[in-house]
Amino acid sequence: MKKIALAAALSLAATTAFAGGVAEPVAEPEVVKAETSSSSGGILVPLLLLVVVAAAVASN
């Protein structure tokens, strides 16, 4: 009878110890801002506008 009581106590203790299990922590991915080339990005649109205006003036 003592062995059954001991086995029951150990089985209850073991199930509560592993009830939740061990899960890997979930980490949020790090947000990385994309690097842009500011030297060519700021001049590209005005140059294209200048080319369009020059083509419109040349066609008249």
HELIX and SHEET records of a PDB file:
HELIX    1   1 LYS A    2  ALA A   17  1                                  16    
HELIX    2   2 SER A   38  SER A   59  1                                  22    
END                                                                             
